């Protein structure tokens, strides 16, 4: 199982509240509505920041985390070249994300606890 972790950064003309609402209420449902993309995805989770503080750690420079699970790297790559992803989801990402500032990581989980 492969997990894509995206450190989402909002566009500079969005307040954090506007970004958070758009991501939760518009983008999430939009992603769910595109079966050509979601058939490749095993799980999609949006991690919305809270006001809770953790000692020694900061979320500075990141407005939220997206996690997407795929069966393989090949499945992940197929998802992001789907014509409906490119036609519907990608343009919506550009509506609220600063794509130059977002960072992503392809990972394999190792359960420790």
N, C-alpha and C positions, 0 to 999 in steps of 0.2 A: 504494500500500500504506500502510495506517495501522497505527501501533503504539501500543498502550495500555501505558504504564509505570505500575506501581503500587508505591509505596514502602510496603511492608507493615509494620505495627506490631502487635505481639502484644498480646493482652489482658493487663491488669496482673496477673492471677492465674496467668499462665503464665511459667515460667522461659524463658530463651532456648532452652535445650536441648529443653524440652517443645514449644515453638512450632516449632522447626526440624524435630523428628521428626514432629509432627502434619502440618505442611505437606507434607513429603516423602513420608511413608508413608500418610497418609489422604487429604488434600485433593487432591493431584496425581492419584492413581488414581481418586478420585471424579469429578473433572472429566473425565478421559479416558473414564469410563464413561457419560457423558450425550451421546449422539449428537445430540440436538436442539440442544444448545449447540455442541458441537465441529464441527458441519457449517459453522458460520460462521467458525470460527477456523482460520487458516492455520498458526499456530505458537503454542505456549505454552511459555515457559521460566521456570523458577524459578531465581533467582540467590541462592544461599545464601551468607551471609557467612562469611569465613574469618578466621583470626587474623592474616593478612598485613596489614601497615600500609603505607600509601602516604604519603610526605611531603606535608604541606600539605592532606591530605584526610581527612575522618572520616565514618563512617557513623552518627554519633550521631543518635538519634531514628528510626532505620529498622532493622528487623530482617531485611529481605530485600527483593529486588526481583522483581516478576513482570512479564514482558513477554508481551503477546498481540498477534499480528499479524492483521489483517483486510484483506479486499480493499478496503473503503471504510468511511467513517464510518457509512453506512447499514447495512452488514453488522454492524458493531460494535453499533449500536443495536438491531438485530433480535436479536442474541445475548442481550443482557441483558434482553429482555422475553419470551424464550422461557418458556413455563409450566414446563418441566422445570428450567430454570435457577433460576427463582424457588422451585420446590418442593424441589429437591435441593441445588443448589450454594450458593445464597444463605444458607440456614440453616446450612450447614456453615461458611461464611466467618465467620458470627457466633459460632461455637464457639471460634475461636482468634484472631480479629483484633479490634483496637480500631478499628472503622470510623470513628469520629470523628477518630482520629489518622492514619489512612492518607491518603496523598496520591496522586493520579493525574494523569497527563498524557497527552493525545492528541497524537501526534507523527507527522511524516513524516521518514524517515531521509534523511540526506545523507551518502553515503559519502565520506570524506576520504582514507583510506589503504586 
